[in-house]
Amino acid sequence: MKLSDVATIRTDFPEADFWLVRRGSLKTVGSVSCEFNREHIGIKVMRTDIVLADYLRYCLMHLHERGRWEPLATGTLSLVNIRVSDVKAIGLNQR
C-alpha cells in the first residue's frame, strides 16, 4: 500500500492535516510543517480507519530525520525540491 492510497497529497492545499517542505536546502526539504504555505506539499488523511494523521506526521518526521528525501531531491546544491509523486509513492506496511 502506498501513501496515496490513504491520503490526498498535493500542493496549494490549505485543508491538509500537515505539509512537507517541497523546496529548500538539502537539509530542510521534506521537513514537516504545521503551517500552510501554498508551495508546500499538503497531506490530508482520508482513510483514518487505517492511519491517523498525527501518527503519519510523526512517521514523516522520522523519514526526514533519517535522510529519506536527500537522494530524491533534485536541483542545485543550494536549492533543491522534491516531487509530489515521490511523496505519493511512499510505501506503508500493513500488519
Summary of the structure (lengths in Angstrom):
residues: 95
radius of gyration: 12.5
end to end distance: 11.3
largest distance: 40.2
contacts: 264
relative contact order: 0.27
helix: 22%
strand: 24%
